[in-house]
Amino acid sequence: MKSKLFLGLIILSLNVYSQFQASVSTVSKELLLDTIYGSDSTAYTSVSFEDMWYSSEVGNPRIPVKYVKYVIPENVEISGFTINEGTATVLNGTYYLYPAQEDVPMYITPEFAFPDSVAYRSSLPYPGTFGEIVADEYYMGYHIVTLQIYPLQYIPLI
């Protein structure tokens, strides 16, 4: 199965009354590729970065996720954010990414979630976006916006 991984450097801006710009970057030398064997005995590639979480849509490719929080002015409403600049690096090789698994307590043995056939047979990038706003909240008088950033795009079929 042919596939491609794209690693991106992202410079984004939040849409607020006054433009706010920030940089979110990943360095390819921090990228770790490991082989994991699923309970179905298939060899999967696990992709990770230091200090990042993983996507959690069970059965879809498990990719690194970075959560970034910003304190913004109290009276500002966030309407979205845009990617102003970005560079992509294609990682050579063939990858069959490990599917995201259900979160369960440590004392429970989870059932293996097999790869979702729609996601793994697509020629479109997954997750198809570089990020999204996952929280816009007030905490102890501060207005905090949390972004979920996807530094990788996975194209299962090329």
Secondary structure, 3 states (H helix, E strand, C coil): CCCEEEEEEEEEEECCCCCEEEEECCCHHHCEEEEEECCCCCEEEEEECCCCEECCCCCCECCEEEEEEEEECCCCCCCCEEEEEEEEEEECCCCCECECCCCCCCCCCCCCCCCCHHHHCCCCCECCCCEEEEEEEEECCEEEEEEEECCEEEECCC
